[in-house]
């Protein structure tokens, strides 16, 4: 029964990853922390899941021509630098029992900021396609990836649209491709630093993600850009608030809020899918 729960969890998270281009760790890391995992264990397991969803997502978005390959490689290169340099920081914080608090605080700040940006419809774009912004976005994404156990797509996607001027669906595909490179470097760095890998659960999550990610990508095509941004903003708020509850030691409420948000997201996707089929 345990293996089935991990496969289902991976499939659901993969679905969200494919739809929003944000990877799966943004959900899995807080859930694992709530369930009592050590920060480094939660991060490396989340990165393993994220690797499955990002690789699958990259292949799907390549077929849909949603990936700027050159930009993805540059972002990935700078992201590796940020990811590798952050791992020692997390392991140092873990030794003084401060990693969980720091990671939670970063989640709350980053997610709240991006949610505000989307909900205020601040769509002003700076078309600055220079290496300066690419370098900063790559480095920042790499740092967030190794610090939070995420692909970094939730950071990279909005920054590519707002600072580099890339259309949202193209930004999603390029972010997922770059994240694949960043996540591999993060996993390697944690293993090199002595972190334990839960291979069995990690592979089960990856297997589920391989099933769910393509479904999320297919559904992305039938939603408007504004609707995707609104849904993403609401999702960020749900996760951020769940982390606040976790910091207040309200672990059951925290976990319940995340599961409720995920459940509502799946209902919206299936409702939209069924409605379109009935109209055909």
SVG drawing of the C-alpha trace seen along z (x, -y; Angstrom):
<svg xmlns="http://www.w3.org/2000/svg" viewBox="-22 -48 53 50">
<polyline fill="none" stroke="black" stroke-width="0.4" points="0.0,0.0 2.9,-2.4 4.3,-2.1 0.9,-3.0 0.7,-6.2 4.1,-7.3 3.2,-6.6 -0.1,-8.4 1.7,-11.3 4.3,-11.5 1.6,-11.5 -0.4,-14.3 2.8,-16.4 3.9,-15.7 0.5,-16.9 1.0,-20.2 4.6,-20.4 3.6,-20.0 0.8,-22.5 2.6,-25.3 6.2,-24.5 7.2,-24.8 8.6,-21.3 7.2,-19.1 9.4,-19.9 7.5,-23.1 4.7,-20.7 6.8,-17.7 9.4,-19.5 6.8,-21.2 4.9,-18.0 8.0,-16.0 9.0,-18.6 5.5,-18.4 5.8,-14.6 9.1,-14.9 11.8,-14.3 15.2,-16.0 15.7,-19.0 18.5,-17.5 16.5,-14.2 13.4,-16.1 15.3,-18.2 17.1,-15.4 13.9,-13.3 12.1,-16.3 15.0,-16.8 14.7,-13.2 11.0,-13.6 11.6,-16.9 14.2,-15.3 11.6,-12.8 9.0,-15.6 11.5,-18.0 13.0,-15.4 9.5,-14.3 8.3,-17.9 11.4,-18.8 10.7,-16.1 7.0,-17.1 7.8,-20.8 10.5,-20.1 7.9,-18.3 5.6,-21.4 8.5,-23.7 8.1,-25.5 11.9,-25.4 14.6,-28.0 17.4,-25.5 20.3,-28.0 18.6,-30.0 17.9,-26.9 21.5,-25.8 22.8,-29.2 20.3,-29.3 21.2,-25.7 24.9,-26.6 24.6,-29.5 22.0,-27.6 24.5,-24.8 26.9,-27.3 24.1,-28.6 22.9,-25.1 26.3,-23.6 27.4,-26.6 24.2,-26.4 24.4,-22.8 27.1,-23.5 25.0,-26.3 22.0,-24.0 24.1,-21.3 25.7,-23.8 22.3,-25.1 21.1,-21.6 23.9,-21.0 22.6,-23.9 18.9,-22.9 18.2,-26.0 17.6,-24.6 13.9,-23.9 13.1,-27.4 15.2,-29.1 13.7,-27.0 10.2,-27.7 10.8,-31.4 12.2,-31.5 9.1,-29.6 6.8,-32.1 8.6,-35.2 9.2,-34.0 5.7,-32.5 3.9,-35.5 5.9,-37.9 5.2,-36.0 1.5,-35.6 1.2,-39.3 2.8,-40.0 0.4,-37.8 -2.8,-38.8 -2.1,-42.6 -1.7,-41.9 1.5,-43.7 2.4,-42.6 5.0,-45.2 7.8,-43.5 11.4,-44.6 12.7,-43.1 16.3,-42.8 17.8,-39.8 21.3,-40.3 23.5,-37.8 23.2,-39.9 19.6,-39.0 20.2,-35.4 23.1,-35.1 21.1,-36.5 18.0,-34.4 20.1,-31.2 22.1,-31.8 19.0,-32.7 17.2,-29.7 20.1,-27.4 20.2,-28.8 16.4,-28.3 16.6,-24.8 19.2,-23.5 17.7,-25.5 14.1,-24.4 14.4,-21.1 12.6,-22.4 13.4,-22.7 13.3,-26.5 10.8,-26.8 8.4,-28.7 11.2,-31.4 12.5,-31.1 9.2,-31.2 7.8,-34.5 11.3,-36.1 11.7,-35.1 8.3,-36.6 8.8,-39.8 12.5,-40.5 13.4,-38.8 10.1,-39.3 9.4,-35.6 5.8,-34.5 4.5,-32.4 4.2,-29.0 7.7,-29.4 9.0,-30.5 7.4,-27.3 9.1,-25.0 12.5,-26.7 12.3,-26.8 11.7,-23.0 14.5,-22.3 17.0,-24.4 15.7,-23.0 16.7,-19.5 20.3,-20.5 20.1,-22.4 18.4,-19.5 21.0,-16.9 23.8,-19.2 21.8,-19.6 21.4,-15.9 25.0,-15.2 26.1,-17.9 24.0,-16.5 25.2,-13.0 28.8,-14.2 28.2,-16.0 27.1,-12.8 23.3,-13.2 21.3,-10.0 19.2,-9.1 15.9,-7.3 16.2,-5.6 13.1,-3.4 10.6,-6.2 12.4,-8.5 12.0,-6.0 8.3,-5.5 7.8,-9.3 9.6,-9.6 7.5,-6.8 4.3,-8.6 5.7,-11.9 6.3,-10.3 2.6,-9.4 1.2,-12.7 3.4,-15.3 2.2,-14.8 -1.4,-15.2 -0.6,-18.6 1.1,-19.8 -1.8,-18.8 -4.3,-20.7 -2.1,-23.8 -3.0,-24.3 -6.7,-24.8 -6.4,-27.5 -5.7,-31.2 -2.5,-32.8 -4.4,-35.0 -6.2,-32.1 -3.0,-30.1 -1.4,-33.0 -4.4,-33.4 -4.4,-29.7 -0.7,-29.8 -1.0,-32.8 -3.7,-31.0 -1.6,-27.9 1.4,-29.9 -0.8,-31.4 -2.1,-28.0 1.4,-26.6 2.8,-29.7 0.0,-29.7 0.5,-25.9 4.2,-26.6 3.1,-29.4 0.8,-26.8 3.7,-24.4 5.9,-27.0 3.1,-27.4 3.3,-23.7 -0.2,-23.2 1.0,-20.3 -2.3,-18.6 -3.9,-21.8 -0.8,-22.5 -0.9,-19.1 -4.7,-19.3 -4.5,-22.7 -1.9,-21.5 -4.0,-18.4 -7.1,-20.5 -5.4,-22.8 -4.1,-20.0 -7.5,-18.3 -9.3,-21.5 -6.6,-21.9 -7.3,-18.3 -11.1,-18.9 -10.7,-22.1 -8.6,-20.3 -10.9,-17.3 -14.0,-19.5 -12.5,-21.6 -11.5,-18.4 -15.0,-16.8 -16.8,-20.1 -14.7,-20.3 -15.4,-16.7 -19.2,-17.1 -19.1,-20.1 -17.5,-18.2"/>
</svg>
